[in-house]
């Protein structure tokens, strides 16, 4: 555990700061005091001016080489928060902890309930809930790469704090305990052992009996920094926790993506996967689409799909057109019940090349035709 004097010096260095990226507008403020900070992290926040009591909270974790302000600028989270009324917390790594600004998701002292970076982030969350009178039942967390792996850490170590999480290009909890192993886990293709991966989460959660947070997973099939099989392993880890490891998902394929979702009998989503065909390592964005969110740049990838908007909608943070939602729901229910995934040539999805565009009659195209005919989509 780091000493108090070490923590003070690290935070002083953080507030001295690194030069910001050109063109990045910093919309975040500092949260100067939030209780215990054994991980010596910086806390940055965005609270809309007219935020109502009982609003949700989203925790956003940047990736390596990134800052909180840069990640917000690229992903568009603060823009969405202003539109729809929720608070944001951006824990920020400092170079004294990690020279590349990576959260230390692989360091045993940083990923448990006591001590290190995980406890610092939990302290920030609790301080935000108290200071702004936020809804404790609607706290969510998301992150990219090392921030995605740290999202998995927080969901495992503090499952009672979060209703849901979203991991972009991340790794499963407990898969590495030092830098060499972390690099191997990132780059090598590994098998998915749901029970052992889930056991690591249960150990971290210290007797937590549920409910477990929901999970949204995003990964590019051309990711050369974190292999896409890590999404498969994360999915197995959390489906096992939810007791749905062998359940068949609803599968929707469209141009450039495959979406799988595992549902409760009542139709609520527990785990979903977005496999983005041909995408490298980064956050999927659609800056010029209907949501107009984010700015393309390093690890911020304009591929015509806004993960920020999709994730917020999956958590119920973004109001959509009611008629469109009802039409999508009816069209899906009319077309099919959950189906088993298809494996052309006998290989798993992660071993395939790019998928062809959706064939006529697929669920996605049928829904889109229905939306166009109703005047709800161009």
Secondary structure, DSSP 8 states (H G I E B T S, - for coil): ---HHHHHHHHHHHHH-----TT-----EE----S--TT--EEEEE--TT--TT--EEEEE--TT--HHHHHHHH-HHHHHHHHT-EEEEEE--TTT-TT----TT-GGGSSSSSHHHHHHHHHHHHHHHHHT--TT-EEEEEETHHHHHHHHHHHHTGGG-SEEEEES---TTS-SSHHHHHHHHHS-----HHHHHHHHHHHHTS--S---EEEEEEETT-SSS-THHHHHHHHHHHHHHT-TT---EEEEETTEEEEEEE-TTS-EEEEEEEETT--SSEEEBTTSTT-B---BTTEEESS--HHHHHHHHTT-S---HHHHHHHHHHHHHH-S------GGG--GGGS-------TT-HHHHHHHHHHHTTS--
